Amino acid sequence: MPNAGAGVGFVMDSGWVRLPPVRTKKYRLEPALRVRTARVDDATRDLAGAVRARELAEKKRVAAEEAQARADEAARVVRDAERAALEDGRRSAGELVRGDAWEARMRAEAAEHAKRVAQARTQEGGATRAEQGAQKNLASKKADAEVIAKDRARWDERERRAREASEEEAAAEAWRPKRT
């Protein structure tokens, strides 16, 4: 029996036939594929962070809008009650002055709420733009990695075909009658 490490072979009627040793070729762009795949992973993590930041900004905007709506509703209820009391004659001139002061304070609070909502919308817009940028970056990194992955698939197919052709040739030679 021949050496086990000497290659692949099989026994025929005419004797042992040894096939050439199989050399495994390495794909020349494998390091680039690993780097680009790592970049895709990094871009995916960046996108996840951008999505979380946008969601947080959206929650803050919604909370600011809800606080503004609650404050507006509370002020409307008090205004309606004060207007009804004034129409019924239950308010004095001094109370009217205090009501004007209260109304000025409510306007200032409403302006503050509007400012908070505007800031929250601005932050949400920035977070949305950052998320879109991260999406574009990820798409670009994926495209770069897919170029090499497709080339790798073509290379694998060429190698498979070459291996099959070599095996077929070796098998055909093994079955050829020997010249005497």
Sequence and secondary structure as in RCSB ss.txt:
>XXXX:A:sequence
MPNAGAGVGFVMDSGWVRLPPVRTKKYRLEPALRVRTARVDDATRDLAGAVRARELAEKKRVAAEEAQARADEAA
RVVRDAERAALEDGRRSAGELVRGDAWEARMRAEAAEHAKRVAQARTQEGGATRAEQGAQKNLASKKADAEVIAK
DRARWDERERRAREASEEEAAAEAWRPKRT
>XXXX:A:secstr
   GGG  EEEETTEEEE         TTHHHHHHHHHHHHHHHHHHHHHHHHHHHHHHHHHHHHHHHHHHHHHH
HHHHHHHHHHHHHT   HHHHHHHHHHHHHHHHHHHHHHHHHHHHHHHHHHHHHHHHHHHHHHHHHHHHHHHHHH
HHHHHHHHHHHHHHHHHHHHHHHHHS    
